[in-house]
Amino acid sequence: MTTPQAVVIGCSAGGLTALETVLAGLLPMLPQAFVVCCHTGSSTVDLMCELLSHHATLPVQEARERSPLQGGVIHVAPSGYHLLVEADHRFALSVDERVSFARPSIDVLFDSAARAYREALVGIVMTGANSDGAEGLLCVRRCGGIAIVQDPAAAESPAMPAAALEHAGADHCLPLAAIAPLLNRLCLP
């Protein structure tokens, strides 16, 4: 099995609490780049970055145009832009039309990251109230990456993980508390 180089995480309604749980459980020496796309509805992600940094074991920062994905850092998609990962593992921002009523779109992030990292990517879909992420997770799996879905029965808002399971399936479907321990096992070579 290929050791992952990057982990993409998508969530929406209930996502902040879910992210706090997962990011608090990560080992602080993980070398992967983490990228979070969460529908917030606010004009900036400053507050979300600040709140996550109180729980996360890794540094949290907003993703910026043309900046490289950094190992051991949690990058958060900025509000109002689609966040893409380019072939050279740098971020690109787009103001293209909303996808699944969202910008940033989890599908757009996952699709671009899957093409950039292929089998060295882990994609995670957690709590949320729409189907964003389902198509992107399918792309992660088709490119050889690992798909993790929060158990919809235990999600604050089950629609998003249920749609991901129905459309893409998953390599692992777990309750929230089990996601970080699994990531720690997958990500340490």
BALOBA-1460 file (C-alpha; in Angstrom, 3 decimals):
// residues 189
<rec num="1" residu="m" x="0.000" y="0.000" z="0.000"/>
<rec num="2" residu="t" x="1.199" y="3.500" z="-0.881"/>
<rec num="3" residu="t" x="1.749" y="5.806" z="2.086"/>
<rec num="4" residu="p" x="-0.547" y="8.806" z="1.597"/>
<rec num="5" residu="q" x="1.008" y="12.180" z="0.796"/>
<rec num="6" residu="a" x="-2.181" y="14.208" z="1.295"/>
<rec num="7" residu="v" x="-5.550" y="13.974" z="3.044"/>
<rec num="8" residu="v" x="-8.628" y="15.908" z="1.885"/>
<rec num="9" residu="i" x="-11.580" y="16.340" z="4.238"/>
<rec num="10" residu="g" x="-15.039" y="17.588" z="3.294"/>
<rec num="11" residu="c" x="-17.932" y="18.506" z="5.571"/>
<rec num="12" residu="s" x="-20.819" y="20.929" z="5.938"/>
<rec num="13" residu="a" x="-23.547" y="21.152" z="8.588"/>
<rec num="14" residu="g" x="-22.028" y="20.037" z="11.908"/>
<rec num="15" residu="g" x="-18.595" y="20.100" z="10.323"/>
<rec num="16" residu="l" x="-16.778" y="22.330" z="12.791"/>
<rec num="17" residu="t" x="-17.407" y="19.958" z="15.699"/>
<rec num="18" residu="a" x="-16.512" y="16.946" z="13.539"/>
<rec num="19" residu="l" x="-13.283" y="18.606" z="12.379"/>
<rec num="20" residu="e" x="-12.330" y="19.511" z="15.943"/>
<rec num="21" residu="t" x="-12.712" y="15.852" z="16.938"/>
<rec num="22" residu="v" x="-10.685" y="14.456" z="14.027"/>
<rec num="23" residu="l" x="-7.928" y="17.089" z="14.033"/>
<rec num="24" residu="a" x="-7.455" y="16.780" z="17.813"/>
<rec num="25" residu="g" x="-6.774" y="13.065" z="17.410"/>
<rec num="26" residu="l" x="-4.026" y="13.310" z="14.798"/>
<rec num="27" residu="l" x="-0.463" y="12.561" z="15.809"/>
<rec num="28" residu="p" x="1.555" y="15.810" z="15.759"/>
<rec num="29" residu="m" x="4.358" y="14.272" z="13.700"/>
<rec num="30" residu="l" x="2.259" y="13.314" z="10.666"/>
<rec num="31" residu="p" x="4.091" y="14.395" z="7.496"/>
<rec num="32" residu="q" x="1.037" y="14.627" z="5.195"/>
<rec num="33" residu="a" x="-0.622" y="17.779" z="3.928"/>
<rec num="34" residu="f" x="-4.227" y="18.048" z="5.134"/>
<rec num="35" residu="v" x="-6.797" y="20.087" z="3.198"/>
<rec num="36" residu="v" x="-10.200" y="20.923" z="4.663"/>
<rec num="37" residu="c" x="-13.233" y="22.091" z="2.687"/>
<rec num="38" residu="c" x="-16.134" y="23.056" z="4.933"/>
<rec num="39" residu="h" x="-19.247" y="24.970" z="3.884"/>
<rec num="40" residu="t" x="-19.335" y="27.792" z="6.435"/>
<rec num="41" residu="g" x="-21.604" y="30.445" z="4.935"/>
<rec num="42" residu="s" x="-19.312" y="33.182" z="6.266"/>
<rec num="43" residu="s" x="-17.264" y="35.578" z="4.153"/>
<rec num="44" residu="t" x="-13.920" y="34.450" z="5.624"/>
<rec num="45" residu="v" x="-12.490" y="31.343" z="7.250"/>
<rec num="46" residu="d" x="-10.374" y="33.282" z="9.761"/>
<rec num="47" residu="l" x="-12.593" y="32.343" z="12.689"/>
<rec num="48" residu="m" x="-12.781" y="28.703" z="11.618"/>
<rec num="49" residu="c" x="-8.973" y="28.525" z="11.341"/>
<rec num="50" residu="e" x="-8.661" y="30.076" z="14.787"/>
<rec num="51" residu="l" x="-11.191" y="27.699" z="16.347"/>
<rec num="52" residu="l" x="-9.610" y="24.649" z="14.710"/>
<rec num="53" residu="s" x="-6.126" y="25.702" z="15.830"/>
<rec num="54" residu="h" x="-7.283" y="25.398" z="19.463"/>
<rec num="55" residu="h" x="-7.973" y="21.688" z="18.914"/>
<rec num="56" residu="a" x="-5.654" y="20.581" z="16.101"/>
<rec num="57" residu="t" x="-2.294" y="18.962" z="16.786"/>
<rec num="58" residu="l" x="-0.919" y="20.444" z="13.530"/>
<rec num="59" residu="p" x="-0.757" y="24.102" z="12.447"/>
<rec num="60" residu="v" x="-3.875" y="25.440" z="10.681"/>
<rec num="61" residu="q" x="-3.786" y="28.043" z="7.912"/>
<rec num="62" residu="e" x="-5.944" y="29.307" z="5.072"/>
<rec num="63" residu="a" x="-4.979" y="27.914" z="1.670"/>
<rec num="64" residu="r" x="-3.596" y="30.589" z="-0.668"/>
<rec num="65" residu="e" x="-3.358" y="30.845" z="-4.463"/>
<rec num="66" residu="r" x="-0.200" y="29.159" z="-5.847"/>
<rec num="67" residu="s" x="1.102" y="28.194" z="-2.392"/>
<rec num="68" residu="p" x="2.340" y="24.605" z="-2.119"/>
<rec num="69" residu="l" x="0.613" y="22.001" z="-0.018"/>
<rec num="70" residu="q" x="2.835" y="21.696" z="3.041"/>
<rec num="71" residu="g" x="3.331" y="18.470" z="4.936"/>
<rec num="72" residu="g" x="2.333" y="18.574" z="8.576"/>
<rec num="73" residu="v" x="-0.051" y="21.511" z="7.967"/>
<rec num="74" residu="i" x="-3.857" y="21.713" z="7.851"/>
<rec num="75" residu="h" x="-4.913" y="23.967" z="4.956"/>
<rec num="76" residu="v" x="-8.463" y="25.370" z="5.003"/>
<rec num="77" residu="a" x="-10.298" y="26.279" z="1.785"/>
<rec num="78" residu="p" x="-11.080" y="30.021" z="1.677"/>
<rec num="79" residu="s" x="-14.681" y="31.223" z="1.528"/>
<rec num="80" residu="g" x="-16.140" y="32.147" z="-1.840"/>
<rec num="81" residu="y" x="-13.606" y="30.243" z="-3.982"/>
<rec num="82" residu="h" x="-13.256" y="26.717" z="-5.266"/>
<rec num="83" residu="l" x="-9.952" y="25.300" z="-4.035"/>
<rec num="84" residu="l" x="-8.081" y="23.090" z="-6.469"/>
<rec num="85" residu="v" x="-4.834" y="21.134" z="-6.227"/>
<rec num="86" residu="e" x="-2.711" y="21.415" z="-9.358"/>
<rec num="87" residu="a" x="-0.389" y="18.747" z="-10.769"/>
<rec num="88" residu="d" x="2.622" y="20.478" z="-9.149"/>
<rec num="89" residu="h" x="0.892" y="20.151" z="-5.737"/>
<rec num="90" residu="r" x="0.146" y="23.868" z="-5.459"/>
<rec num="91" residu="f" x="-3.229" y="25.417" z="-4.738"/>
<rec num="92" residu="a" x="-5.335" y="27.242" z="-7.303"/>
<rec num="93" residu="l" x="-8.442" y="29.302" z="-6.543"/>
<rec num="94" residu="s" x="-11.427" y="29.587" z="-8.867"/>
<rec num="95" residu="v" x="-14.636" y="31.623" z="-8.909"/>
<rec num="96" residu="d" x="-16.359" y="29.231" z="-11.321"/>
<rec num="97" residu="e" x="-20.051" y="28.513" z="-10.786"/>
<rec num="98" residu="r" x="-21.131" y="26.896" z="-7.546"/>
<rec num="99" residu="v" x="-21.165" y="23.094" z="-7.501"/>
<rec num="100" residu="s" x="-23.880" y="21.443" z="-5.382"/>
<rec num="101" residu="f" x="-24.860" y="24.987" z="-4.348"/>
<rec num="102" residu="a" x="-21.427" y="25.503" z="-2.771"/>
<rec num="103" residu="r" x="-18.227" y="27.433" z="-3.381"/>
<rec num="104" residu="p" x="-15.871" y="26.093" z="-2.138"/>
<rec num="105" residu="s" x="-17.079" y="22.721" z="-3.394"/>
<rec num="106" residu="i" x="-15.836" y="19.486" z="-1.868"/>
<rec num="107" residu="d" x="-16.297" y="17.748" z="-5.243"/>
<rec num="108" residu="v" x="-13.988" y="20.253" z="-6.975"/>
<rec num="109" residu="l" x="-11.275" y="19.881" z="-4.313"/>
<rec num="110" residu="f" x="-11.454" y="16.081" z="-4.195"/>
<rec num="111" residu="d" x="-11.480" y="15.712" z="-7.989"/>
<rec num="112" residu="s" x="-8.400" y="17.908" z="-8.483"/>
<rec num="113" residu="a" x="-6.525" y="16.363" z="-5.531"/>
<rec num="114" residu="a" x="-7.282" y="12.847" z="-6.789"/>
<rec num="115" residu="r" x="-5.760" y="13.673" z="-10.176"/>
<rec num="116" residu="a" x="-2.703" y="15.281" z="-8.549"/>
<rec num="117" residu="y" x="-1.989" y="12.588" z="-5.939"/>
<rec num="118" residu="r" x="-3.624" y="9.447" z="-7.415"/>
<rec num="119" residu="e" x="-3.144" y="6.489" z="-5.007"/>
<rec num="120" residu="a" x="-1.269" y="8.690" z="-2.486"/>
<rec num="121" residu="l" x="-4.498" y="10.476" z="-1.415"/>
<rec num="122" residu="v" x="-7.000" y="9.875" z="1.364"/>
<rec num="123" residu="g" x="-10.455" y="11.454" z="0.946"/>
<rec num="124" residu="i" x="-12.832" y="11.826" z="3.899"/>
<rec num="125" residu="v" x="-16.506" y="12.829" z="3.784"/>
<rec num="126" residu="m" x="-18.136" y="13.721" z="7.094"/>
<rec num="127" residu="t" x="-21.365" y="15.310" z="8.340"/>
<rec num="128" residu="g" x="-23.281" y="17.614" z="6.000"/>
<rec num="129" residu="a" x="-26.724" y="18.420" z="4.643"/>
<rec num="130" residu="n" x="-26.252" y="17.937" z="0.891"/>
<rec num="131" residu="s" x="-24.533" y="15.578" z="-1.561"/>
<rec num="132" residu="d" x="-21.343" y="17.609" z="-2.145"/>
<rec num="133" residu="g" x="-18.357" y="15.276" z="-1.903"/>
<rec num="134" residu="a" x="-20.031" y="12.161" z="-3.307"/>
<rec num="135" residu="e" x="-18.771" y="12.665" z="-6.876"/>
<rec num="136" residu="g" x="-15.353" y="13.791" z="-5.640"/>
<rec num="137" residu="l" x="-14.969" y="10.738" z="-3.407"/>
<rec num="138" residu="l" x="-15.780" y="8.520" z="-6.390"/>
<rec num="139" residu="c" x="-12.926" y="10.218" z="-8.257"/>
<rec num="140" residu="v" x="-10.588" y="9.582" z="-5.293"/>
<rec num="141" residu="r" x="-11.444" y="5.878" z="-5.432"/>
<rec num="142" residu="r" x="-11.140" y="5.673" z="-9.232"/>
<rec num="143" residu="c" x="-7.667" y="7.227" z="-9.023"/>
<rec num="144" residu="g" x="-6.593" y="4.606" z="-6.475"/>
<rec num="145" residu="g" x="-6.915" y="6.678" z="-3.304"/>
<rec num="146" residu="i" x="-8.478" y="5.637" z="-0.005"/>
<rec num="147" residu="a" x="-12.070" y="6.706" z="0.767"/>
<rec num="148" residu="i" x="-13.233" y="7.195" z="4.347"/>
<rec num="149" residu="v" x="-16.830" y="8.118" z="5.215"/>
<rec num="150" residu="q" x="-18.218" y="9.026" z="8.615"/>
<rec num="151" residu="d" x="-20.957" y="6.587" z="9.588"/>
<rec num="152" residu="p" x="-24.147" y="8.474" z="8.604"/>
<rec num="153" residu="a" x="-26.045" y="6.958" z="11.535"/>
<rec num="154" residu="a" x="-23.721" y="8.799" z="13.924"/>
<rec num="155" residu="a" x="-23.348" y="12.040" z="11.924"/>
<rec num="156" residu="e" x="-24.923" y="15.284" z="13.111"/>
<rec num="157" residu="s" x="-26.265" y="15.729" z="9.577"/>
<rec num="158" residu="p" x="-26.319" y="12.363" z="7.747"/>
<rec num="159" residu="a" x="-27.186" y="13.433" z="4.169"/>
<rec num="160" residu="m" x="-23.619" y="14.083" z="2.972"/>
<rec num="161" residu="p" x="-21.984" y="10.867" z="4.230"/>
<rec num="162" residu="a" x="-25.036" y="8.845" z="3.127"/>
<rec num="163" residu="a" x="-24.784" y="10.315" z="-0.401"/>
<rec num="164" residu="a" x="-21.048" y="9.564" z="-0.492"/>
<rec num="165" residu="l" x="-21.618" y="5.944" z="0.534"/>
<rec num="166" residu="e" x="-24.417" y="5.491" z="-1.995"/>
<rec num="167" residu="h" x="-22.537" y="7.092" z="-4.898"/>
<rec num="168" residu="a" x="-18.899" y="6.195" z="-4.232"/>
<rec num="169" residu="g" x="-18.839" y="3.546" z="-1.533"/>
<rec num="170" residu="a" x="-15.970" y="3.615" z="0.950"/>
<rec num="171" residu="d" x="-12.899" y="1.703" z="1.987"/>
<rec num="172" residu="h" x="-13.756" y="2.569" z="5.589"/>
<rec num="173" residu="c" x="-17.089" y="3.713" z="7.095"/>
<rec num="174" residu="l" x="-16.483" y="4.688" z="10.705"/>
<rec num="175" residu="p" x="-17.870" y="6.633" z="13.634"/>
<rec num="176" residu="l" x="-16.218" y="10.018" z="14.080"/>
<rec num="177" residu="a" x="-14.015" y="8.945" z="17.004"/>
<rec num="178" residu="a" x="-12.409" y="6.180" z="14.901"/>
<rec num="179" residu="i" x="-11.329" y="8.387" z="11.965"/>
<rec num="180" residu="a" x="-8.211" y="9.986" z="13.521"/>
<rec num="181" residu="p" x="-6.805" y="6.660" z="14.812"/>
<rec num="182" residu="l" x="-7.255" y="5.178" z="11.325"/>
<rec num="183" residu="l" x="-5.512" y="8.187" z="9.743"/>
<rec num="184" residu="n" x="-2.623" y="7.840" z="12.173"/>
<rec num="185" residu="r" x="-2.176" y="4.195" z="11.126"/>
<rec num="186" residu="l" x="-2.472" y="4.953" z="7.400"/>
<rec num="187" residu="c" x="-0.220" y="8.014" z="7.429"/>
<rec num="188" residu="l" x="2.780" y="6.816" z="9.406"/>
<rec num="189" residu="p" x="5.060" y="4.829" z="7.090"/>
